[in-house]
């Protein structure tokens, strides 16, 4: 039931884990991208890092709107991932 209280505004204001990087397009021109660790399907590209940082939230908003509409689970920053508890597995 708690999920129902979490609206678009709530998710937009979370402290997402941004992964920033630079790559080359098909013509060899550099571009910057921003990915969000918690949303593997999210990538935003721009010609400069500054522009990517300024504008990725618009695409994030659209992505979150679709995820909420489809009742998809949205992994929040700091939410436990399904990793084994290595300390309890190792002697």
SULSULBEL-V625182 format. One record per residue. RES is the residue in one small letter. OMEGA is omega in whole degrees, -180 to 180 (* if undefined). Layout:
RES	OMEGA
RES	OMEGA
This chain:
x	-177
x	-180
x	-176
x	-178
x	-177
x	-178
x	-178
x	-179
x	178
x	-177
x	180
x	-175
x	177
x	-180
x	-177
x	177
x	-178
x	174
x	-178
x	179
x	180
x	179
x	178
x	177
x	-176
x	180
x	178
x	179
x	-179
x	172
x	179
x	177
x	173
x	174
x	177
x	-175
x	-175
x	-180
x	-174
x	-178
x	-175
x	171
x	176
x	-178
x	177
x	-178
x	179
x	178
x	180
x	-180
x	178
x	180
x	-179
x	-166
x	-175
x	-176
x	177
x	179
x	177
x	179
x	179
x	179
x	-180
x	179
x	179
x	-180
x	179
x	179
x	-179
x	-179
x	177
x	174
x	178
x	179
x	-179
x	176
x	179
x	178
x	-179
x	175
x	-179
x	177
x	178
x	175
x	-173
x	-178
x	-180
x	-180
x	-178
x	-180
x	*
